């Protein structure tokens, strides 16, 4: 009987230690996740930016169900943050909800296309080898698609919204086709 009591008591200690370990891991994980970024809904993208990012907003590009906040960070580098419109406000788009569909690196520059999951919103960021103020995006059959791609001041940095995306899409820059794939 004494042996059975020791065995049961030992199992309780193991269960208690496992529970304590699980609680510690959960607390550590929650501490790493900024609550403001992941669980709070903000009325506007500006309010979201003020609470979650550090820097100065350069521009906000609106998609149909989300937006891209393009900003100058406190380290003097340009960056961007995606926010999803939840109907009652904006939430930061998590890494799991943002998918990079395309990455291009060639003599024309670098381009990345992102898709905000559960929406039809696509965004492009990158550099192009020219300072061309007119940026239009075309489908594979040479039709202009709805887009809002902008160039940062007089630099070669571009960013913007695409209404749709396919590997055949391209931008016309200085009369040259720059493909997204």
C-alpha positions in Angstrom: 0.0 0.0 0.0 2.8 2.3 0.8 4.4 1.7 -2.6 1.1 2.6 -4.3 0.9 5.8 -2.4 4.4 6.8 -3.4 3.6 6.0 -7.1 0.4 8.1 -7.0 2.2 10.9 -5.2 5.1 10.8 -7.8 2.5 11.0 -10.7 0.9 14.1 -9.0 4.3 15.8 -8.8 5.0 15.1 -12.5 1.5 16.5 -13.4 2.1 19.5 -11.3 5.5 20.2 -12.8 4.1 19.7 -16.3 1.3 22.2 -15.6 3.7 24.7 -14.1 6.0 24.3 -17.2 3.1 24.8 -19.5 2.0 28.0 -17.7 5.5 29.4 -17.8 5.8 28.8 -21.5 2.4 30.4 -22.1 3.3 33.4 -20.0 6.6 33.8 -21.8 4.9 33.6 -25.2 2.3 36.2 -24.2 5.1 38.5 -23.0 6.8 38.2 -26.5 3.6 39.1 -28.3 2.8 42.8 -28.0 -0.8 43.0 -27.0 -1.4 46.3 -28.8 -0.2 44.8 -32.1 -2.2 41.6 -32.0 -5.4 42.1 -30.0 -6.4 45.7 -30.2 -8.6 47.2 -33.0 -7.9 50.9 -33.8 -10.3 53.3 -35.4 -7.9 54.6 -38.1 -4.6 53.5 -39.6 -3.0 56.6 -38.1 -4.1 55.6 -34.6 -2.8 52.1 -35.2 0.5 53.5 -36.4 0.8 55.8 -33.4 0.3 52.9 -31.0 2.3 50.2 -32.8 5.1 51.8 -34.8 7.9 54.4 -34.3 8.4 57.0 -37.0 6.6 59.3 -39.4 3.9 58.3 -41.9 4.9 59.1 -45.4 1.7 57.8 -47.1 -1.2 55.4 -46.5 -2.3 53.4 -49.5 -5.8 52.0 -49.2 -6.9 48.7 -50.7 -10.4 47.3 -50.7 -10.1 45.6 -47.2 -6.8 46.7 -45.9 -4.1 49.4 -46.2 -0.4 49.8 -46.4 1.2 52.4 -44.1 4.5 53.5 -45.6 6.7 55.4 -43.1 10.1 56.7 -42.3 11.2 54.9 -39.2 13.1 56.4 -36.2 16.2 54.8 -37.7 15.8 56.9 -40.8 14.9 53.9 -43.0 11.7 53.5 -45.0 9.4 50.7 -43.9 5.8 49.6 -44.2 3.1 48.0 -42.1 -0.1 46.4 -43.3 -3.4 46.9 -41.5 -6.6 45.0 -42.2 -10.0 46.8 -42.1 -12.2 44.7 -39.8 -15.3 46.8 -40.4 -15.2 48.3 -36.9 -11.5 49.4 -37.2 -8.0 48.4 -38.2 -5.8 45.6 -36.9 -2.2 45.0 -37.6 -1.8 42.2 -40.1 0.2 39.4 -38.6 3.0 37.5 -40.3 0.7 34.6 -40.7 -1.9 36.7 -42.5 0.5 38.3 -45.0 1.9 36.1 -47.8 4.7 37.1 -50.2 3.6 35.9 -53.6 6.5 37.2 -55.7 10.1 38.4 -55.3 11.9 39.7 -58.4 15.5 40.8 -58.5 17.0 41.8 -61.8 18.7 44.7 -63.7 15.4 46.7 -63.5 15.4 46.5 -59.6 13.7 44.5 -56.9 10.0 44.0 -56.5 8.0 42.1 -53.9 4.3 41.4 -54.1 2.3 40.7 -50.9 -1.2 39.3 -50.5 -3.3 40.0 -47.4 -5.0 36.7 -46.7 -8.8 36.6 -46.6 -8.9 39.6 -48.9 -8.4 40.4 -52.5 -5.7 43.0 -51.7 -2.2 42.9 -53.1 0.6 45.3 -52.4 3.9 45.9 -54.2 7.1 47.3 -52.7 10.6 47.6 -54.2 13.0 49.7 -56.2 13.1 50.4 -59.9 16.2 51.5 -61.8 14.6 54.7 -62.9 12.9 57.8 -61.6 9.7 57.6 -63.7 6.7 59.4 -62.2 4.2 57.5 -64.3 3.8 53.9 -63.1 1.1 51.8 -64.6 0.5 48.1 -64.1 -0.7 45.8 -66.9 -2.1 42.3 -67.1 -0.6 39.7 -69.3 -2.9 40.6 -72.1 -1.7 44.2 -72.0 -4.7 45.7 -70.3 -4.2 48.3 -67.5 -5.3 46.9 -64.2 -6.6 49.0 -61.2 -3.6 50.0 -59.2 -2.2 52.7 -57.0 1.5 52.4 -57.2 3.5 55.4 -56.1 7.1 56.5 -56.2 8.7 57.9 -53.1 9.6 61.5 -53.8 12.4 61.5 -56.4 13.8 58.2 -55.4 13.7 54.8 -57.0 11.5 53.3 -54.2 8.0 52.3 -55.2 5.1 51.0 -53.1 1.4 50.6 -53.8 -1.8 48.6 -54.1 -2.7 46.1 -56.9 -6.4 45.2 -57.5 -5.3 41.8 -58.7 -2.1 39.8 -59.2 -0.8 37.2 -61.6 2.7 36.3 -62.6 2.0 37.7 -66.0 1.4 41.2 -64.6 4.1 43.8 -65.3 4.8 47.5 -64.8 5.8 49.8 -67.7 8.9 51.8 -66.6 10.7 54.0 -69.2 9.0 52.1 -71.9 10.3 48.7 -70.6 8.2 45.9 -69.2 9.2 45.0 -65.6 7.6 41.7 -64.7 6.7 40.8 -61.1 8.0 37.2 -61.4 
